[in-house]
């Protein structure tokens, strides 16, 4: 008896600057749970115009179709066209992913689908609802990790591009950063994999030619001893071409961490997001300005070539506050910096924003309503030459780099 066909569609089209090309990690996780009992295919919309999508969809003849939507900005006319086409085929389909969870009403209305077609939350714990033969997997150790098998059922372009493969050591986040939906999507309880399982997964992917990895944990170095153990285990493997990347929590940094990070070639992004007590509280960050300064000193002492991540325009910030933040950034002069003007919105930030400034902002972007956007952009432009000289990146979300939905 032929296996039923499942098509998983990744709606993420962010493969060009200021975004980074990534692997469809969530989609690969789902496919891994299904591949033994179903014929699976993953389609990434970034590789298709709508005519090509319709052609390949018709050719595959899926019995069930799953759309995975990562960010609010992926709810686009292209996605709507794809969903509309699939609806006409009169076969089961569902829309899920982080954006569908956080922006359920938007997904329902914009994609014109009934509530029963939206799947929210962690998909592996809901598998049985759609696939009765596949058990739910609330225990993260029972969730099979993607391996080289995905090369058989998705586009070969994924392996040929400079992408980072998402490695999941644990799920859940106990913190409540206001711009982040991780704790809403995967829960606040931290569920860890065995370190040996994580390392084996990395080694398997490496054997298939994948050498760039990103630890997708909400905070890689929390809990501290667990992440240190992962790095120690990796240091004992022969992976000379491997590169690792992770977001680091500023409170859990010491000389031993710096030493092992250098040993495995872990490129770190220090998730500061604010450089003052006011901005840290605005973003609801789980550390203090004093703790951040202590971590910066440790990184400098150990000569770690890190990226400092800064987000401008937290709730309550004024243009004066932002200028002070940038002046402080220039003073501490980190090796690299990633400056994001604004943040991607979510329901909580939308409630803070109200209607003020919305007419001057792209769809799905938040910045403090107390900030005059034109004045801000003028000030950011005045810093361009200095930041280019220091090789600091600036992504200004307040500029209309994202088309509004029509």
TORLUM-760074 format. One record per residue (C-alpha): chain; x, y, z; residue in one letter. Coordinates in steps of 0.001 Angstrom, whole numbers. Layout:
N
DOVO/A/X/Y/Z/a
...
END
This chain:
406
DOVO/A/0/0/0/x
DOVO/A/1445/3361/-1035/x
DOVO/A/2237/5837/1711/x
DOVO/A/101/8944/2006/x
DOVO/A/1819/12155/974/x
DOVO/A/2455/15083/3310/x
DOVO/A/3633/18425/1958/x
DOVO/A/5204/20880/4403/x
DOVO/A/5518/24441/3109/x
DOVO/A/7947/26880/4692/x
DOVO/A/6627/30426/4329/x
DOVO/A/9932/32008/5322/x
DOVO/A/11166/34124/2425/x
DOVO/A/13810/36090/4352/x
DOVO/A/16925/34988/2511/x
DOVO/A/18442/38378/1673/x
DOVO/A/19880/41261/3724/x
DOVO/A/18979/42477/6277/x
DOVO/A/17829/38935/7047/x
DOVO/A/19914/35785/7020/x
DOVO/A/19402/32601/5011/x
DOVO/A/18429/29755/7326/x
DOVO/A/17377/26148/7175/x
DOVO/A/13663/25476/7774/x
DOVO/A/14471/23816/11099/x
DOVO/A/10913/23578/12423/x
DOVO/A/9689/22048/9191/x
DOVO/A/12562/19551/9233/x
DOVO/A/11611/18513/12768/x
DOVO/A/8047/17791/11669/x
DOVO/A/9223/15876/8621/x
DOVO/A/11522/13741/10770/x
DOVO/A/8592/12624/12936/x
DOVO/A/6569/11684/9828/x
DOVO/A/9074/10256/7366/x
DOVO/A/8804/6621/8455/x
DOVO/A/5037/6430/7794/x
DOVO/A/4460/9071/5125/x
DOVO/A/5998/10253/1892/x
DOVO/A/7170/13718/2892/x
DOVO/A/8211/16761/907/x
DOVO/A/9267/20222/2103/x
DOVO/A/8860/23223/-186/x
DOVO/A/10514/26542/677/x
DOVO/A/8592/29459/-816/x
DOVO/A/11781/31479/-1235/x
DOVO/A/12650/29260/-4211/x
DOVO/A/9301/29597/-6016/x
DOVO/A/7117/32172/-7667/x
DOVO/A/3429/31340/-7418/x
DOVO/A/3271/29664/-10859/x
DOVO/A/6199/27389/-10003/x
DOVO/A/4576/26603/-6670/x
DOVO/A/1306/25603/-8313/x
DOVO/A/3150/23433/-10841/x
DOVO/A/5135/21541/-8188/x
DOVO/A/2163/21254/-5841/x
DOVO/A/59/19702/-8599/x
DOVO/A/2868/17312/-9466/x
DOVO/A/3321/16079/-5877/x
DOVO/A/-411/15528/-5213/x
DOVO/A/-293/15856/-1425/x
DOVO/A/-2922/14206/750/x
DOVO/A/-2277/16650/3607/x
DOVO/A/-563/20056/3414/x
DOVO/A/1019/21925/6339/x
DOVO/A/2028/25599/6124/x
DOVO/A/4665/26766/8616/x
DOVO/A/4814/30531/9203/x
DOVO/A/7832/31723/11174/x
DOVO/A/7382/35501/11438/x
DOVO/A/4578/38015/11027/x
DOVO/A/6366/39466/7993/x
DOVO/A/5979/36067/6297/x
DOVO/A/2196/36553/6152/x
DOVO/A/2434/37967/2643/x
DOVO/A/431/38118/-594/x
DOVO/A/2574/35257/-1879/x
DOVO/A/1628/33073/1084/x
DOVO/A/-2034/34031/684/x
DOVO/A/-1922/33037/-2983/x
DOVO/A/-384/29684/-2073/x
DOVO/A/-2998/29043/630/x
DOVO/A/-5821/30053/-1718/x
DOVO/A/-4575/27597/-4339/x
DOVO/A/-4317/24764/-1803/x
DOVO/A/-7858/25483/-522/x
DOVO/A/-9200/24915/-4021/x
DOVO/A/-7779/21375/-4069/x
DOVO/A/-10357/20296/-1446/x
DOVO/A/-7862/18305/611/x
DOVO/A/-6889/18748/4280/x
DOVO/A/-4467/21564/5085/x
DOVO/A/-3359/23419/8212/x
DOVO/A/-1415/26577/9027/x
DOVO/A/938/26635/12021/x
DOVO/A/4241/28038/13240/x
DOVO/A/5274/30809/15593/x
DOVO/A/3469/33579/13675/x
DOVO/A/243/31572/13512/x
DOVO/A/436/31124/17288/x
DOVO/A/1154/34756/18132/x
DOVO/A/-1025/36304/15418/x
DOVO/A/-3811/33782/15082/x
DOVO/A/-6534/36304/14256/x
DOVO/A/-4375/37961/11588/x
DOVO/A/-3602/34578/10025/x
DOVO/A/-7287/33619/9960/x
DOVO/A/-8452/36895/8445/x
DOVO/A/-5620/37610/6017/x
DOVO/A/-5367/34030/4725/x
DOVO/A/-9184/33689/4813/x
DOVO/A/-9255/30334/6582/x
DOVO/A/-11459/29072/9432/x
DOVO/A/-10084/28740/13002/x
DOVO/A/-9998/24939/12773/x
DOVO/A/-7273/25202/10117/x
DOVO/A/-4902/27031/12504/x
DOVO/A/-2551/24935/14654/x
DOVO/A/-997/26829/17560/x
DOVO/A/1782/25907/19950/x
DOVO/A/4387/23182/19806/x
DOVO/A/3481/20936/16886/x
DOVO/A/5166/17754/18143/x
DOVO/A/2850/17713/21164/x
DOVO/A/-192/17955/18840/x
DOVO/A/788/15431/16167/x
DOVO/A/-1945/12913/16974/x
DOVO/A/-4687/15436/16172/x
DOVO/A/-3718/15442/12500/x
DOVO/A/-1801/12174/12173/x
DOVO/A/-3500/9516/14376/x
DOVO/A/-692/7043/13732/x
DOVO/A/1973/9397/15090/x
DOVO/A/2118/9753/18888/x
DOVO/A/2436/13135/20568/x
DOVO/A/5904/13922/21881/x
DOVO/A/5819/16117/24967/x
DOVO/A/9136/14664/26107/x
DOVO/A/11813/16425/24081/x
DOVO/A/14024/13321/24164/x
DOVO/A/11334/11524/22154/x
DOVO/A/11346/14161/19417/x
DOVO/A/13628/12881/16656/x
DOVO/A/16169/15465/15519/x
DOVO/A/16610/16219/11803/x
DOVO/A/19485/14385/10160/x
DOVO/A/20823/13925/6647/x
DOVO/A/17596/12290/5492/x
DOVO/A/16075/15715/4766/x
DOVO/A/18309/15962/1685/x
DOVO/A/15976/13439/48/x
DOVO/A/12812/15518/311/x
DOVO/A/13591/19197/-62/x
DOVO/A/15441/21555/-2378/x
DOVO/A/19143/20867/-2921/x
DOVO/A/19779/24644/-2869/x
DOVO/A/19571/24482/920/x
DOVO/A/22839/22600/1190/x
DOVO/A/24608/24754/-1392/x
DOVO/A/24047/28097/325/x
DOVO/A/25799/29634/3309/x
DOVO/A/23097/28739/5810/x
DOVO/A/23206/27946/9494/x
DOVO/A/21519/24748/10599/x
DOVO/A/19483/25192/13768/x
DOVO/A/20579/22911/16601/x
DOVO/A/18200/22543/19508/x
DOVO/A/19704/21616/22864/x
DOVO/A/16631/22470/24902/x
DOVO/A/13190/24025/24690/x
DOVO/A/11432/26576/26814/x
DOVO/A/12437/29890/28323/x
DOVO/A/11711/31062/31890/x
DOVO/A/12088/34736/30961/x
DOVO/A/9587/37262/29582/x
DOVO/A/11404/39563/27147/x
DOVO/A/8535/41609/25776/x
DOVO/A/9442/41304/22075/x
DOVO/A/9995/37530/22153/x
DOVO/A/7352/34833/21734/x
DOVO/A/9570/31887/22650/x
DOVO/A/8088/31436/26115/x
DOVO/A/4596/31558/24594/x
DOVO/A/5358/29061/21840/x
DOVO/A/7485/26453/23632/x
DOVO/A/6616/27130/27266/x
DOVO/A/8503/28505/30242/x
DOVO/A/9745/25162/31549/x
DOVO/A/13208/24246/30277/x
DOVO/A/13365/20754/28783/x
DOVO/A/16894/19590/28032/x
DOVO/A/18150/16936/25656/x
DOVO/A/20951/14608/26633/x
DOVO/A/24235/16232/25676/x
DOVO/A/25310/13036/23890/x
DOVO/A/22164/13222/21700/x
DOVO/A/22889/16830/20706/x
DOVO/A/26511/16108/19828/x
DOVO/A/25612/12998/17837/x
DOVO/A/23106/15045/15811/x
DOVO/A/25745/17674/15000/x
DOVO/A/28266/15015/13963/x
DOVO/A/25708/13343/11691/x
DOVO/A/24832/16615/9949/x
DOVO/A/28529/17442/9631/x
DOVO/A/29091/14113/7851/x
DOVO/A/26531/15244/5235/x
DOVO/A/28448/18425/4446/x
DOVO/A/26789/20868/6857/x
DOVO/A/29367/22904/8748/x
DOVO/A/27544/26041/9935/x
DOVO/A/25409/25585/13027/x
DOVO/A/23294/27890/15142/x
DOVO/A/22119/26935/18618/x
DOVO/A/18448/27913/18453/x
DOVO/A/17862/27717/22210/x
DOVO/A/16251/30914/23467/x
DOVO/A/19386/31435/25567/x
DOVO/A/22271/29075/24854/x
DOVO/A/24200/29536/28115/x
DOVO/A/21230/29067/30436/x
DOVO/A/21439/26813/32399/x
DOVO/A/25133/27601/32604/x
DOVO/A/26625/24173/33400/x
DOVO/A/24520/22425/30764/x
DOVO/A/25684/24633/27888/x
DOVO/A/29262/24369/29119/x
DOVO/A/28913/20584/28996/x
DOVO/A/27699/20744/25376/x
DOVO/A/30759/22776/24389/x
DOVO/A/33169/20461/26215/x
DOVO/A/31660/17426/24480/x
DOVO/A/31950/19118/21078/x
DOVO/A/35593/20024/21746/x
DOVO/A/36378/16294/21920/x
DOVO/A/35073/15645/18399/x
DOVO/A/37029/16033/15168/x
DOVO/A/35033/18785/13412/x
DOVO/A/37719/21054/11910/x
DOVO/A/35399/22910/9487/x
DOVO/A/32559/23415/11954/x
DOVO/A/31406/26878/12946/x
DOVO/A/28948/27500/15749/x
DOVO/A/26877/30526/16630/x
DOVO/A/24655/31328/19591/x
DOVO/A/22882/34082/21481/x
DOVO/A/24454/34479/24884/x
DOVO/A/22852/35592/28133/x
DOVO/A/25031/38331/29704/x
DOVO/A/24783/37008/33284/x
DOVO/A/26340/33566/32742/x
DOVO/A/29801/34411/31446/x
DOVO/A/33154/33547/32992/x
DOVO/A/36711/32760/31916/x
DOVO/A/35999/29014/31596/x
DOVO/A/33168/29731/29149/x
DOVO/A/35348/32047/27102/x
DOVO/A/38070/29414/26899/x
DOVO/A/35795/26633/25640/x
DOVO/A/33968/28953/23229/x
DOVO/A/37250/29796/21551/x
DOVO/A/38209/26134/21414/x
DOVO/A/35131/25080/19412/x
DOVO/A/34985/28285/17325/x
DOVO/A/31709/29478/18845/x
DOVO/A/30793/32913/17534/x
DOVO/A/28694/34622/20132/x
DOVO/A/26103/37333/19955/x
DOVO/A/25701/39014/23308/x
DOVO/A/21970/39523/23681/x
DOVO/A/22133/42833/25526/x
DOVO/A/19392/44571/23495/x
DOVO/A/19687/47564/25832/x
DOVO/A/22608/49526/27261/x
DOVO/A/20820/51356/30061/x
DOVO/A/18716/50256/32971/x
DOVO/A/15735/52030/31382/x
DOVO/A/15953/50196/28071/x
DOVO/A/16611/46838/29756/x
DOVO/A/13472/47277/31842/x
DOVO/A/11552/48442/28758/x
DOVO/A/12398/45233/26915/x
DOVO/A/11844/43311/30179/x
DOVO/A/15322/41775/30052/x
DOVO/A/16228/39333/32857/x
DOVO/A/19516/40986/33888/x
DOVO/A/20724/44325/35162/x
DOVO/A/22939/46999/33665/x
DOVO/A/25578/46160/36291/x
DOVO/A/25596/42490/35240/x
DOVO/A/25930/43497/31599/x
DOVO/A/28951/45718/32305/x
DOVO/A/30612/42892/34240/x
DOVO/A/30160/40520/31283/x
DOVO/A/31593/43088/28857/x
DOVO/A/34736/43303/30993/x
DOVO/A/35127/39508/31046/x
DOVO/A/34742/39270/27255/x
DOVO/A/37316/42011/26742/x
DOVO/A/39773/40428/29201/x
DOVO/A/39509/37070/27395/x
DOVO/A/39726/38668/23928/x
DOVO/A/36423/37301/22693/x
DOVO/A/35419/38663/19295/x
DOVO/A/31723/38959/20034/x
DOVO/A/28781/40801/18469/x
DOVO/A/26845/43082/20787/x
DOVO/A/23144/43038/19912/x
DOVO/A/21300/46314/20539/x
DOVO/A/17648/47111/19881/x
DOVO/A/16644/50760/19874/x
DOVO/A/13204/52070/20776/x
DOVO/A/12069/49993/23735/x
DOVO/A/8769/50909/25412/x
DOVO/A/9195/54220/27232/x
DOVO/A/12324/55292/25370/x
DOVO/A/12649/58795/23925/x
DOVO/A/14964/60072/21209/x
DOVO/A/17180/61436/24002/x
DOVO/A/17419/57971/25546/x
DOVO/A/18398/56456/22193/x
DOVO/A/21134/59036/21665/x
DOVO/A/22542/58217/25118/x
DOVO/A/22503/54507/24271/x
DOVO/A/24427/55030/21051/x
DOVO/A/26922/57337/22749/x
DOVO/A/27527/54641/25355/x
DOVO/A/27915/52015/22623/x
DOVO/A/30583/54138/20962/x
DOVO/A/32341/54543/24293/x
DOVO/A/32576/50829/25106/x
DOVO/A/33391/50118/21423/x
DOVO/A/32658/46366/21137/x
DOVO/A/34497/44359/18442/x
DOVO/A/31257/44124/16448/x
DOVO/A/27754/45400/16938/x
DOVO/A/24360/44586/15460/x
DOVO/A/22052/47562/15867/x
DOVO/A/18367/47078/15146/x
DOVO/A/16166/50166/15076/x
DOVO/A/12779/48999/16320/x
DOVO/A/11475/45472/16863/x
DOVO/A/9071/43101/15185/x
DOVO/A/5728/43601/16845/x
DOVO/A/3557/41162/18721/x
DOVO/A/187/41591/20442/x
DOVO/A/1779/42957/23635/x
DOVO/A/3837/45542/21763/x
DOVO/A/874/46408/19545/x
DOVO/A/-1111/47268/22674/x
DOVO/A/1673/49598/23843/x
DOVO/A/2046/51238/20439/x
DOVO/A/-1611/52098/19988/x
DOVO/A/-2167/54086/16784/x
DOVO/A/616/56634/17298/x
DOVO/A/3455/56393/14750/x
DOVO/A/1797/53471/12946/x
DOVO/A/1280/55465/9790/x
DOVO/A/5047/56058/9648/x
DOVO/A/6002/52434/10268/x
DOVO/A/6092/49338/8068/x
DOVO/A/3599/46605/8835/x
DOVO/A/4638/44491/11818/x
DOVO/A/7225/46879/13302/x
DOVO/A/7239/48433/16781/x
DOVO/A/9111/51387/18215/x
DOVO/A/8358/53434/21319/x
DOVO/A/5467/55825/20605/x
DOVO/A/7528/58535/22341/x
DOVO/A/10079/58521/19511/x
DOVO/A/9728/60849/16521/x
DOVO/A/10608/58530/13658/x
DOVO/A/11799/61211/11232/x
DOVO/A/14111/62710/13856/x
DOVO/A/15370/59245/14743/x
DOVO/A/16177/58318/11154/x
DOVO/A/18019/61587/10664/x
DOVO/A/20153/60844/13720/x
DOVO/A/20809/57240/12633/x
DOVO/A/21915/58489/9207/x
DOVO/A/24389/60852/10860/x
DOVO/A/26100/57799/12391/x
DOVO/A/26371/55821/9177/x
DOVO/A/29986/56598/8283/x
DOVO/A/31261/55982/11809/x
DOVO/A/29485/52650/12113/x
DOVO/A/30585/51489/8669/x
DOVO/A/34159/52328/9636/x
DOVO/A/33804/50207/12779/x
DOVO/A/32066/47475/10760/x
DOVO/A/28915/47655/12843/x
DOVO/A/25695/46638/11120/x
DOVO/A/22508/48685/11294/x
DOVO/A/19100/47294/10380/x
DOVO/A/16507/50056/10470/x
DOVO/A/13106/48405/10681/x
DOVO/A/11359/51780/10755/x
DOVO/A/12211/52306/7114/x
DOVO/A/9791/50773/4685/x
DOVO/A/11928/47766/3793/x
DOVO/A/8922/45500/4226/x
DOVO/A/5930/45874/1960/x
DOVO/A/2592/46377/3649/x
DOVO/A/-36/43700/3077/x
DOVO/A/-2673/44511/507/x
END
